[in-house]
Amino acid sequence: MAGKLGGEGLIDELCKGFELLMDGDKGVITFESLRRNASAVLGLGDLTDDDVRCMIDEGDFDRDGALNQMEFCVLMFRLSPDLMDASRFVVTEAIEEEFGDRTHGH
């Protein structure tokens, strides 16, 4: 996915996912908003309450009981090896484009 989207496209897709999962009033993903939207947005049909709680706990770095946008993006990268591999590719490609001339003896 990331290879087709590029770095900015990948971040845009993650941001869209965050917006679909978040509680509109609070601006964060809460237990309730994740529980309500997980099957439709993430394609995770039969999540138990424990599964949802674990996902929130896994990404909740500031321990406020919810996921802000940065926490969600980090969690998605951690949960998806494909995303991690693709993001490494995108970052490597961007570095080579940015610094390629300098790394080839110029």
Phi and psi in degrees as a GROMACS rama.xvg file:
@    title "Ramachandran Plot"
@    xaxis  label "Phi"
@    yaxis  label "Psi"
@TYPE xy
-63.6765  -35.4974  ALA-2
-61.9298  -36.0779  GLY-3
-77.5274  -36.0575  LYS-4
-84.1784  -29.8367  LEU-5
78.8951  171.905  GLY-6
-59.9699  -48.6995  GLY-7
-66.4467  -39.619  GLU-8
-63.7318  -38.9981  GLY-9
-63.9569  -45.8266  LEU-10
-62.6378  -40.9289  ILE-11
-59.4892  -42.8054  ASP-12
-64.6573  -41.3203  GLU-13
-63.7991  -39.558  LEU-14
-64.253  -40.041  CYS-15
-63.417  -42.3534  LYS-16
-60.629  -42.25  GLY-17
-59.6983  -46.4629  PHE-18
-62.6619  -34.8306  GLU-19
-71.7309  -28.3017  LEU-20
-92.9086  -19.6053  LEU-21
-76.6776  159.468  MET-22
-80.0314  114.738  ASP-23
-58.8468  -31.9876  GLY-24
-76.2274  -34.39  ASP-25
-96.7273  -20.4577  LYS-26
74.667  15.3177  GLY-27
-136.802  164.515  VAL-28
-86.0624  117.918  ILE-29
-100.568  169.288  THR-30
-53.6268  -46.9831  PHE-31
-65.0946  -43.6411  GLU-32
-69.7726  -35.8128  SER-33
-67.9482  -43.5465  LEU-34
-58.8026  -43.9612  ARG-35
-70.1105  -37.3643  ARG-36
-108.051  -6.77097  ASN-37
-59.4517  -42.6259  ALA-38
-69.5112  -41.1082  SER-39
-70.4583  -43.6173  ALA-40
-86.6618  -46.5065  VAL-41
-94.3922  -8.85562  LEU-42
71.8549  22.3274  GLY-43
-101.869  92.707  LEU-44
-67.2503  -55.478  GLY-45
-107.183  54.2087  ASP-46
-75.4567  133.951  LEU-47
-83.6669  168.093  THR-48
-59.6746  -36.6363  ASP-49
-63.8893  -40.0897  ASP-50
-60.4176  -46.1044  ASP-51
-63.637  -44.3723  VAL-52
-61.3197  -41.3387  ARG-53
-63.6013  -40.6249  CYS-54
-63.301  -43.4979  MET-55
-62.9311  -48.5083  ILE-56
-61.5089  -38.7246  ASP-57
-61.2085  -37.0755  GLU-58
-101.368  -7.03023  GLY-59
-83.3509  78.4334  ASP-60
-67.8239  -33.9361  PHE-61
-90.8565  2.61489  ASP-62
55.8508  40.0388  ARG-63
-97.9945  4.14303  ASP-64
85.0728  7.02362  GLY-65
-145.141  169.035  ALA-66
-110.887  121.859  LEU-67
-83.0789  179.405  ASN-68
-62.2377  -42.8959  GLN-69
-64.4217  -43.6029  MET-70
-61.9286  -40.0009  GLU-71
-62.8865  -46.0785  PHE-72
-62.8321  -43.4733  CYS-73
-61.7067  -43.7154  VAL-74
-61.5486  -42.7178  LEU-75
-62.9469  -39.3906  MET-76
-66.3988  -39.9413  PHE-77
-68.7635  -34.9174  ARG-78
-81.9784  -15.7705  LEU-79
-120.915  101.508  SER-80
-57.3609  -34.8958  PRO-81
-63.0942  -41.4116  ASP-82
-63.7914  -41.7284  LEU-83
-62.122  -47.0049  MET-84
-62.0068  -44.1521  ASP-85
-65.8914  -39.162  ALA-86
-68.2862  -36.3691  SER-87
-60.5503  -41.288  ARG-88
-61.4217  -46.758  PHE-89
-63.2203  -43.4221  VAL-90
-65.6739  -45.4875  VAL-91
-59.8243  -43.9424  THR-92
-61.8857  -43.6412  GLU-93
-64.5381  -40.9173  ALA-94
-64.3106  -43.2112  ILE-95
-64.4588  -38.5463  GLU-96
-66.6999  -41.6845  GLU-97
-72.111  -42.7789  GLU-98
-114.237  4.46257  PHE-99
-52.4523  -43.8211  GLY-100
-63.279  -35.9547  ASP-101
-75.2235  -27.8754  ARG-102
-85.834  -5.37685  THR-103
-108.855  36.3155  HIS-104
78.9823  19.4153  GLY-105
